[in-house]
Amino acid sequence: MPESDSPPASNAGISVGQGSSVSSGELVTLSMLTSAADVDRIRVDWERLTQKSSAAFQSFGWNRAWIRHLKSEYEALAVFVLYRNSRVVGILPCFRKGSRLRMMGDEICDFQDVIVESSSDAEVLLASVLLSAKSNGLHLDFRKLSERGILWPLLQTEVEKYGFSSFHKVYGRCPWFPLEDSAEEFLTRSKASVRKRIRRALRRLDDLAPDAENNFLDESGIDPKTIEDIAALHKANQHRKEGSSIFENQAYRNFLTEAAGSADVGMRVLEIRNREGDLVAFDLGFEGEDRFYAYLGAFDEPYSGGSPGMCLLHWQMDVFPLRGVQHYDFLCGEESYKFDYATETYDIVSARVYVSTFRNQLILLGMKWIRAAKMAVKRLLISMGVV
């Protein structure tokens, strides 16, 4: 598909700014794509901007699959595209829901970010989107922004310049650690308690699942049966946690199946199967240029005594260094075992951005009061030993 050579028109009832001249005679234009066909037109540009260094959640394949299978989440697409002299230099993939602009896939992604050619393009793109939101009476409801990304730091410094106020809260932490040359090297350097627990788990799994097989699957090996197998395991064992399995949703299973086939998503499934071929445990994640993101996983309850999830992680610590992966990212979650391994964390933040009117200032103030009250109650419960 050829690279787009002109901005498509906006047609979703939201006005966007026209072209404006900048220094050195360049023409900068903001357009908003409102159909899947328009998004398909910029596929080459999108893939050029992400490359391998971006996470799966920003990839074209992930977002295009979301549009196809999970469109019930939005009222209208609002994919903002920044052009410089007709060249795509920035993308902010959003959808509109009522008076809110939200980012595509925010319910199923662990973090979100803008997709740009440079940090200066990100600044221009955000300014253009803010002005468009102001002229259309919209506010930004951006969930799960990464502290390590480009968009969240910009929101903190830029919104007031354009007459906006914001409220933000930490959604969660993402623990991660640098990979050693091998799992054994990691164990040598880890705490004695962690080392002992892992070695014991490896021995127990051998007893519970003799002749178990480890499989590494990339986009060429992840087929619909793979997704159905991991969905069945996840659903059958979700009773250990609150809530139902996300795999109960057929649309989500269809979404993952399509996303798995896109090389730019970098989906990987690492699994353990017993000698009968039944799935014992899996980790589904995404391999980037130098980072693996562990997205979701599960193990079969009858094998819990062998800690198959821990054994699977131990095996991955042998696999990924050989593939040039330098960091293992658990993504968002507070599970205690992650912090046995993690040496670093970064925050995931959600932000509400409103035009600075008196009414909106009251709304934001109310959000801040509610947040402060919740934190005060939590501190009290901790001090009482309840939490």
C-alpha positions as CSV (number, residue, x, y, z in Angstrom):
1,M,0.0,0.0,0.0
2,P,1.5,3.4,-1.0
3,E,2.3,6.0,1.6
4,S,-0.4,8.6,1.8
5,D,0.3,11.8,0.0
6,S,-2.5,14.1,1.2
7,P,-4.5,14.4,4.4
8,P,-8.0,12.9,4.2
9,A,-10.9,15.2,5.2
10,S,-12.5,15.1,8.6
11,N,-16.2,14.0,8.6
12,A,-17.2,13.0,12.1
13,G,-18.7,16.2,13.3
14,I,-15.6,17.5,15.0
15,S,-13.8,20.4,13.3
16,V,-10.0,20.4,13.1
17,G,-7.6,23.1,12.3
18,Q,-6.5,23.7,8.8
19,G,-2.9,24.0,7.6
20,S,-0.6,26.5,9.2
21,S,2.9,27.7,8.2
22,V,5.8,27.2,10.5
23,S,9.4,28.1,10.5
24,S,11.4,27.1,7.4
25,G,8.3,27.3,5.2
26,E,6.8,24.0,6.2
27,L,3.1,23.4,6.1
28,V,1.7,21.6,9.2
29,T,-1.8,20.2,9.0
30,L,-4.0,18.2,11.4
31,S,-6.6,15.8,10.1
32,M,-9.0,13.4,11.8
33,L,-9.7,10.0,10.4
34,T,-13.1,8.7,11.1
35,S,-13.3,5.4,9.2
36,A,-11.4,2.2,9.1
37,A,-10.8,2.8,5.4
38,D,-9.1,6.1,6.2
39,V,-6.9,4.4,8.8
40,D,-5.9,1.8,6.3
41,R,-4.6,4.5,4.1
42,I,-1.9,5.5,6.6
43,R,-0.8,1.9,7.4
44,V,2.6,2.4,5.9
45,D,3.1,5.7,7.7
46,W,1.9,4.2,11.0
47,E,4.3,1.2,10.7
48,R,7.1,3.5,9.8
49,L,6.6,5.6,12.9
50,T,6.4,2.7,15.3
51,Q,9.0,0.2,14.0
52,K,10.3,-2.3,16.6
53,S,11.1,0.2,19.3
54,S,7.4,0.8,20.1
55,A,5.2,-1.4,22.3
56,A,2.5,-3.6,20.8
57,F,-0.2,-1.2,22.1
58,Q,0.9,1.5,19.7
59,S,1.3,-0.8,16.6
60,F,-0.9,-0.6,13.6
61,G,-1.8,-4.2,13.8
62,W,-3.1,-4.0,17.4
63,N,-5.1,-0.8,16.8
64,R,-6.6,-2.0,13.5
65,A,-7.7,-5.3,15.1
66,W,-9.3,-3.2,17.9
67,I,-11.3,-1.2,15.3
68,R,-12.5,-4.4,13.6
69,H,-13.5,-6.4,16.7
70,L,-14.1,-4.1,19.6
71,K,-15.8,-1.1,18.0
72,S,-18.7,-1.3,20.4
73,E,-16.4,0.7,22.8
74,Y,-16.8,3.9,20.7
75,E,-19.3,6.2,19.2
76,A,-17.0,7.5,16.5
77,L,-13.4,7.1,15.5
78,A,-11.2,10.2,16.0
79,V,-7.7,9.3,14.9
80,F,-5.8,12.5,14.8
81,V,-3.0,12.7,12.2
82,L,-0.4,15.4,12.0
83,Y,1.1,16.1,8.5
84,R,4.2,18.1,7.8
85,N,4.3,19.0,4.1
86,S,1.9,16.0,3.4
87,R,4.1,13.6,5.3
88,V,2.6,11.9,8.4
89,V,4.7,12.8,11.4
90,G,2.3,12.1,14.3
91,I,-0.7,10.0,15.2
92,L,-3.0,10.1,18.2
93,P,-5.5,7.2,17.9
94,C,-8.7,8.2,19.8
95,F,-12.4,7.6,19.7
96,R,-15.2,9.8,20.9
97,K,-17.7,8.7,23.5
98,G,-20.2,11.5,24.5
99,S,-18.2,14.6,25.2
100,R,-15.0,12.6,25.9
101,L,-12.0,11.9,23.7
102,R,-10.5,8.6,24.8
103,M,-7.6,6.6,23.4
104,M,-8.2,3.5,21.3
105,G,-8.0,0.3,23.2
106,D,-7.7,1.9,26.6
107,E,-9.6,-0.9,28.3
108,I,-7.3,-3.7,27.1
109,C,-3.9,-1.9,26.9
110,D,-1.6,-1.6,29.9
111,F,-0.3,1.7,28.7
112,Q,-1.0,4.3,26.0
113,D,1.1,6.8,24.1
114,V,1.3,9.1,21.2
115,I,3.0,7.9,18.0
116,V,5.3,10.5,16.5
117,E,8.4,11.0,14.5
118,S,10.0,13.4,17.0
119,S,9.2,15.0,20.4
120,S,8.6,18.4,18.7
121,D,6.0,16.7,16.5
122,A,4.3,15.4,19.6
123,E,4.1,18.9,21.1
124,V,2.5,20.3,17.9
125,L,0.1,17.3,17.7
126,L,-1.0,17.7,21.3
127,A,-1.5,21.4,20.9
128,S,-3.6,20.8,17.8
129,V,-5.8,18.2,19.5
130,L,-6.3,20.4,22.5
131,L,-7.5,23.3,20.3
132,S,-9.8,21.0,18.4
133,A,-11.2,19.7,21.6
134,K,-11.8,23.2,22.9
135,S,-13.6,24.3,19.8
136,N,-15.9,21.2,19.9
137,G,-16.7,21.3,23.6
138,L,-14.8,18.0,24.3
139,H,-12.6,17.0,27.2
140,L,-9.8,14.4,27.2
141,D,-10.2,11.2,29.2
142,F,-6.9,9.6,28.7
143,R,-6.4,6.4,30.7
144,K,-3.3,4.4,31.3
145,L,-0.6,6.8,30.1
146,S,2.9,5.6,30.5
147,E,5.3,7.6,32.7
148,R,8.1,6.3,30.3
149,G,6.2,7.6,27.2
150,I,6.0,10.9,25.4
151,L,2.4,12.0,25.9
152,W,2.1,12.0,29.7
153,P,5.1,14.3,30.4
154,L,3.7,16.7,27.7
155,L,0.3,16.8,29.2
156,Q,1.8,17.9,32.5
157,T,3.5,20.9,31.0
158,E,1.4,21.9,28.0
159,V,-2.3,21.9,28.9
160,E,-2.3,25.1,30.8
161,K,-0.8,27.0,27.9
162,Y,-4.0,26.3,25.9
163,G,-6.5,27.1,28.6
164,F,-7.0,23.6,30.1
165,S,-6.9,22.2,33.6
166,S,-6.3,18.6,34.5
167,F,-6.7,15.9,37.2
168,H,-4.6,12.8,37.2
169,K,-4.1,9.8,39.4
170,V,-1.7,6.8,39.4
171,Y,-3.5,3.8,37.9
172,G,-0.8,1.3,38.8
173,R,2.8,0.4,38.7
174,C,4.7,-1.6,36.1
175,P,7.6,-3.6,37.6
176,W,10.5,-4.6,35.4
177,F,14.0,-5.9,35.6
178,P,17.1,-6.1,33.3
179,L,17.7,-9.7,32.1
180,E,21.0,-11.4,32.9
181,D,22.8,-13.7,30.4
182,S,20.7,-16.6,31.6
183,A,18.2,-17.7,34.3
184,E,21.0,-19.3,36.3
185,E,23.0,-16.0,36.3
186,F,19.8,-14.3,37.6
187,L,19.5,-16.9,40.4
188,T,23.1,-16.5,41.3
189,R,22.6,-12.8,41.9
190,S,19.1,-13.0,43.5
191,K,18.1,-13.2,47.1
192,A,18.6,-16.6,48.8
193,S,14.9,-16.9,49.5
194,V,13.9,-16.3,45.9
195,R,16.7,-18.7,44.7
196,K,15.5,-21.4,47.0
197,R,11.8,-21.0,46.0
198,I,12.5,-21.2,42.3
199,R,14.7,-24.2,42.5
200,R,12.1,-26.0,44.6
201,A,9.4,-25.1,42.1
202,L,11.5,-26.5,39.2
203,R,11.9,-29.8,41.0
204,R,8.2,-30.1,41.9
205,L,7.0,-29.4,38.4
206,D,9.2,-32.3,37.1
207,D,7.3,-34.5,39.5
208,L,3.8,-33.3,38.6
209,A,4.3,-33.0,34.9
210,P,7.1,-35.4,33.8
211,D,8.3,-35.0,30.2
212,A,6.6,-31.6,30.0
213,E,7.4,-29.6,26.9
214,N,8.2,-25.9,26.6
215,N,7.0,-24.2,23.4
216,F,7.8,-20.7,22.0
217,L,5.3,-19.4,19.5
218,D,5.7,-16.3,17.4
219,E,3.2,-14.8,14.9
220,S,3.8,-17.7,12.4
221,G,2.9,-20.2,15.1
222,I,0.0,-18.5,17.0
223,D,-3.2,-19.7,15.3
224,P,-6.9,-19.7,16.3
225,K,-6.4,-23.0,18.2
226,T,-3.6,-21.4,20.2
227,I,-5.9,-18.6,21.3
228,E,-8.8,-21.0,22.1
229,D,-6.4,-23.2,24.2
230,I,-5.2,-20.3,26.3
231,A,-8.7,-18.9,26.5
232,A,-10.0,-22.2,27.9
233,L,-7.2,-22.4,30.4
234,H,-7.7,-18.8,31.5
235,K,-11.4,-19.2,31.9
236,A,-11.2,-22.5,33.8
237,N,-8.8,-21.1,36.3
238,Q,-10.0,-17.5,36.7
239,H,-12.0,-18.5,39.8
240,R,-8.8,-17.9,41.8
241,K,-9.2,-14.2,41.2
242,E,-12.1,-11.8,41.4
243,G,-14.2,-11.2,38.3
244,S,-14.6,-13.2,35.1
245,S,-12.0,-14.0,32.5
246,I,-11.6,-11.5,29.7
247,F,-11.7,-14.5,27.4
248,E,-15.4,-14.9,28.0
249,N,-15.8,-12.3,25.4
250,Q,-15.7,-13.9,21.9
251,A,-14.9,-10.5,20.3
252,Y,-11.8,-10.3,22.4
253,R,-10.7,-13.7,21.3
254,N,-11.2,-12.7,17.7
255,F,-9.3,-9.5,18.3
256,L,-6.3,-11.4,19.8
257,T,-6.3,-13.9,16.9
258,E,-6.1,-11.1,14.3
259,A,-3.5,-9.1,16.3
260,A,-1.3,-12.2,16.7
261,G,-0.9,-12.5,12.9
262,S,0.6,-8.9,12.6
263,A,4.3,-9.0,12.7
264,D,4.4,-5.4,14.1
265,V,2.5,-6.5,17.2
266,G,5.3,-8.9,18.1
267,M,2.9,-11.3,20.0
268,R,4.6,-14.3,21.6
269,V,3.0,-17.2,23.5
270,L,5.3,-19.2,25.7
271,E,3.7,-22.4,27.0
272,I,4.2,-25.6,29.0
273,R,2.3,-28.7,27.9
274,N,2.2,-32.1,29.6
275,R,3.1,-35.3,27.8
276,E,-0.5,-35.6,26.7
277,G,-0.3,-32.3,25.0
278,D,-2.6,-30.5,27.5
279,L,-1.7,-26.9,28.4
280,V,-0.2,-26.5,31.8
281,A,0.7,-22.8,31.8
282,F,1.1,-20.0,29.3
283,D,2.4,-16.4,29.1
284,L,1.2,-14.2,26.3
285,G,3.2,-11.1,25.7
286,F,4.9,-8.9,23.2
287,E,8.6,-8.8,22.1
288,G,10.0,-5.4,21.2
289,E,13.4,-4.4,20.1
290,D,15.0,-4.9,23.5
291,R,12.0,-5.5,25.8
292,F,9.5,-8.2,26.5
293,Y,6.1,-7.2,27.8
294,A,4.3,-10.0,29.8
295,Y,0.6,-9.2,29.0
296,L,-1.3,-12.0,30.6
297,G,-1.0,-15.6,31.7
298,A,-2.5,-18.5,33.6
299,F,-1.7,-22.0,34.9
300,D,-3.8,-25.1,35.5
301,E,-4.7,-25.4,39.2
302,P,-3.8,-29.2,39.5
303,Y,-0.2,-28.2,38.8
304,S,-0.1,-25.3,41.3
305,G,2.2,-27.2,43.6
306,G,4.9,-27.1,41.0
307,S,4.5,-23.3,40.5
308,P,4.3,-23.6,36.7
309,G,4.1,-19.8,36.3
310,M,7.4,-19.4,38.0
311,C,9.0,-22.2,36.0
312,L,7.7,-20.6,32.8
313,L,9.3,-17.3,33.8
314,H,12.5,-19.0,34.6
315,W,12.6,-20.6,31.2
316,Q,11.9,-17.2,29.5
317,M,14.9,-15.8,31.3
318,D,17.0,-18.3,29.3
319,V,15.1,-17.7,26.0
320,F,15.0,-13.9,25.7
321,P,18.6,-12.9,26.2
322,L,19.5,-15.2,23.3
323,R,17.1,-13.1,21.2
324,G,18.7,-9.8,22.2
325,V,16.0,-8.9,24.7
326,Q,17.5,-6.9,27.6
327,H,14.5,-6.1,29.8
328,Y,11.6,-8.1,31.1
329,D,8.5,-5.9,31.8
330,F,5.6,-7.3,33.9
331,L,3.3,-4.5,32.8
332,C,0.7,-3.1,35.2
333,G,0.1,-5.2,38.3
334,E,0.8,-5.4,42.0
335,E,1.2,-9.2,42.3
336,S,3.8,-9.9,45.0
337,Y,5.8,-12.4,43.0
338,K,6.7,-9.7,40.4
339,F,8.5,-7.7,43.0
340,D,10.7,-10.8,43.8
341,Y,12.2,-10.2,40.4
342,A,11.7,-6.5,39.6
343,T,14.4,-4.0,40.4
344,E,12.6,-1.0,38.8
345,T,9.1,0.3,38.3
346,Y,7.3,3.0,36.3
347,D,3.9,4.5,36.9
348,I,0.8,4.2,34.7
349,V,-1.3,7.4,35.0
350,S,-4.9,8.3,34.0
351,A,-5.7,12.0,33.3
352,R,-8.8,14.1,32.8
353,V,-8.2,17.3,30.9
354,Y,-11.0,20.0,30.8
355,V,-11.2,23.5,29.4
356,S,-10.6,25.9,32.3
357,T,-14.2,27.1,32.9
358,F,-15.7,27.7,36.4
359,R,-17.9,24.7,36.0
360,N,-15.1,22.4,34.9
361,Q,-12.9,23.7,37.8
362,L,-15.6,22.6,40.2
363,I,-15.7,19.2,38.5
364,L,-11.9,18.8,38.8
365,L,-12.0,20.0,42.4
366,G,-14.6,17.3,43.2
367,M,-12.4,14.6,41.7
368,K,-9.5,15.8,43.8
369,W,-11.5,15.8,47.0
370,I,-12.8,12.3,46.3
371,R,-9.3,11.1,45.6
372,A,-8.0,12.7,48.8
373,A,-10.8,11.1,50.8
374,K,-10.1,7.6,49.4
375,M,-6.4,8.0,50.1
376,A,-7.1,9.1,53.7
377,V,-9.4,6.1,54.3
378,K,-6.8,3.7,52.9
379,R,-4.1,5.1,55.1
380,L,-6.4,4.8,58.1
381,L,-7.2,1.1,57.3
382,I,-3.5,0.4,56.8
383,S,-2.6,1.9,60.2
384,M,-5.4,-0.2,61.8
385,G,-4.0,-3.4,60.1
386,V,-7.2,-3.9,58.1
387,V,-5.4,-3.7,54.7
